[in-house]
Amino acid sequence: MASPGAKYLDGLNEAQKQAVLHKDGPLLIVAGAGAGKTKTITHRIAHLIESGVPARSVLAVTFTNKAAGEMRERVGRLLPARLGGLPLVTTFHSLGVRLLREFHKEAGVPRGFSIWDQDDSTRAVRAILKQLGTEEWTPRQILSAISREKGRGMAMRDYRERAGNRREQMVALVWERYEKTLAEENSLDFDDLLVRALTLLRESPKTLSLLQNRWRYLTIDEYQDTNTTQYEIARLLAGERKNICAVGDIDQLIYQWRGADMANLLSFEKNFLNSTVILLEQNYRSTRTILAAANSVIEKNSNRIPKTLFSEGKTGEPIAIYGAMDERGEAWFVVEQSALLINKGVSAHEIAVLYRENSQSRVLEEAFLHAGLPYRVLGTRFFERKEVKDVLSYLRAVLNPKSKNDIMRIVGVPPRGIGKVTLEKMLAGESLGAAGAKVAKFQESLAKIREAVNILPASEAVKFCIEESGIQKMYADKTEESRERLGNVRELANLAAKYENDEPPSGIERLLEEAALQSEQDQLDITKEKGGVSLMTVHASKGLEFDAVFVVGLEQGLFPSLRDDQERDPEEERRLFYVALTRARKHLFLIYAHERTKYGSREGAMPSEFLSDIDPRLMKYATEEAGGKEDIIE
């Protein structure tokens, strides 16, 4: 008779089976690129449940909504008729929101707090810097410093006491005023969702004990990307049972600049005694040629857990190396080879062009446009489009009347004749004089939307908001731009439909949370239907895979980046290159330019040092003269 959960071992290699069968105690799965990580995790969760662990006792945490959704769907397919429901599969930030909403009294935050996105935070810090009369530092620089310190678990008061140089003193000063603004508007920023959740777990033993008993088995995906705060949350939730499964790969750590701490993975066995460590080294994605190149690159790094990816698949074609004269020659090579691939049957959406800096996309876009080849740039996200943010601000403002940021955004959408002075008086609660009628009409509209949000299903509430706010009428001029913008705001109603069964206003709250917690990669699926070649940074490509990958700009100073950044690990650039290589299944192109325009002038460039890490026997070279004309795809 087959053992319980035996069906979840089908199609797994020996290392994967070992991981799936492990039940109690700490487990570290070191999962190489394309090694079937998600399959292993989902089969392990299904096996746990099949073995008698209640689904409600299992918590899985990852970093993007896309990854969480995929994991949730796979577990659901493995447990199709399960009466006990499904485990909670979520992101760290969504988990933070969940805890702070449920235990808002214990956490000392308002139940209906708003979540600030990057634009909200930038706007607030810009205003603070203006008040201080300084232009020495940008809002982005200040916010990066604050975010980094929050990720490290540093409290604002502690940072202020330790601030030494002028920059740190300015960060401390802005940080203090920034926190005050957040509190006044009943808002939390992205980092607060984790910092406040950690504080809750540390300062409320009753809450911590409740959660440790609620979730007896914990899985953390992309463990190499965790910062200090995320590690502490995971450690506390694991408790004395230490039934924690961490899944990650140091070789794919590319977010140290965001605060990711490699020590969390490298010290797992020390932090969780009596751990089991399993290496997933069999790759199911790439050809042997691509893997050989990737292995030869990453083995140059010293801070890693040694492993060697292998495949039982095809050797595959040589890696194509191309030296263009300049960035335009580079772009045209990419376009021509993409066209050849498409003609050979490769779908356009299975082709990706990866670059180190966002600015590199412009010349590539021009070439694709000129050639009439379909493409998409992973950049502006749906929830970041102006018209979408306007509707979201209306919804946030009615749920959180203290949100000045949102009021300031929507008071002129559509234009109402309410000027800056009147707005300041309105926010300060002062007498408005002749402008009072306009403000009263605006506030009346907000009151109607607030009522709709509190009584109507989520999608109907969004529809009412679009109409009552005047946004629908604003885009009624039938121009192509207006039609597109109106289509985008109506799409919000479609998205809200998934929360239709939530008791109002919970559906709208969840929609706003989804909007606030979206990542670049979460957005890719929305645009995938367009079927174009994907243009994106290497960072944005993490977790994705394509039949064909072009890595452009492989020059010293560009990739690897040689910017003066004391915080950056010099090995991180090599890991980033490794991630780029391992996105490719079949076709890989590595491209550099002999010259590149910088700040309006042409400068000579040297090929990236990373290219010399690859065995020449794995590569096929193309010259400028032949490369743009010759079909080098075998």
Secondary structure, DSSP 8 states (H G I E B T S, - for coil): ---TTGGGGTT--HHHHHHHH--SS-EEEEE-TTS-HHHHHHHHHHHHHHTT--GGGEEEEES-HHHHHHHHHHHHHHSTT-TT---EEEEHHHHHHHHHHHTHHHHT--TT-EE--HHHHHHHHHHHHHHHT--SS-HHHHHHHHHHHHHTT--HHHHHHH--SHHHHHHHHHHHHHHHHHHHTTEE-TTHHHHHHHHHHHH-HHHHHHHHHH--EEEESSGGG--HHHHHHHHHHHTTTT-EEEEE-GGG---GGGT--THHHHTHHHHSSS-EEEEE-B-SSS-HHHHHHHHHHHTT-SSS-----B-SS-----EEEEEESSHHHHHHHHHHHHHHHHHTT--GGGEEEEESSGGGHHHHHHHHHHHT--EEES-S-GGGSHHHHHHHHHHHHHH-TT-HHHHHHHTTSS--S--HHHHHHHHHT---GGGHHHHHHHHHHHHHHHHHHHHS-HHHHHHHHHHHTTHHHHT-S--HHHHHHHHHHHHHHHHHGGGTTS-TTHHHHHHHHHHHT--HHHHHHHHHTT--EEEEEHHHHTT--EEEEEE---BTBBTTB----TTS-HHHHHHHHHHHHTTEEEEEEEEEESEEEETTEEEE--B-GGGGGS-GGGEEEE-HHHHTTS----
